Amino acid sequence: MNFGQQHDEGRREELIRQIEHSVAHLSLPELEALYYDMLTKDYIRK
């Protein structure tokens, strides 16, 4: 059993929840800016 991997997965899930919560409160222009930024950094692939 790899306890480090379990801790990493828990932290990953926590970060995803925090990011989802924050993104849900952004305005449309803020979402568009975030989308463009993530797209240009290749975090989002079409």
N, C-alpha and C positions, 0 to 999 in steps of 0.2 A: 504494500500500500504506500502510495506517495503522498505524504501529508503536505508537502510544499505545493504540489500541483492542485490539491483541493483548496488550499488557501488562495492560490492564484485565481482559481475559477470563482471562488466566492468574491474576491476583490473585483474581478472582471464584471460579475453580475451587479455588484454594488455600483460600479462606475456607470454601467449601462443604464441602470435605474435613475441615477442622478442626472445623466445627460438627457434621457428621455423626458424627465420632469422639467428640466430647464428649457428644452427645445419646445415643449408644448406651450410655453408661455411667451414665445417670441412672436413679434408682429410679422406680417407678410414681408415687408422690406428686410427685416432682420433675417428671416428664413431664407430669402433669396440671396442675401449676402453670404450667409453661412454655406448655402448650397454651392454658390459659385466658388467660394474659397476651398471647400472640400473637393470640388470637381477639378480645380486647377492644381491641387496638390495630389491628385490621383487617388483620393480616398474613396471617391465614388466613380464607378466605371459604368458607362452606358452600354 
